[in-house]
Amino acid sequence: IIDQKGNPKGTRVFGAIAEELRELNFTKIVSLAPEVL
């Protein structure tokens, strides 16, 4: 979940996230995730 500025509302991500988030410039979420698929 992100706010209107694109920042994540949480401070932790559990589990893998999709590579598409990196392509959509959600770099803050990608940096929190333990694995990117």
Summary of the structure (lengths in Angstrom):
residues: 37
radius of gyration: 9.2
end to end distance: 18.8
largest distance: 25.4
contacts: 75
relative contact order: 0.31
helix: 27%
strand: 16%
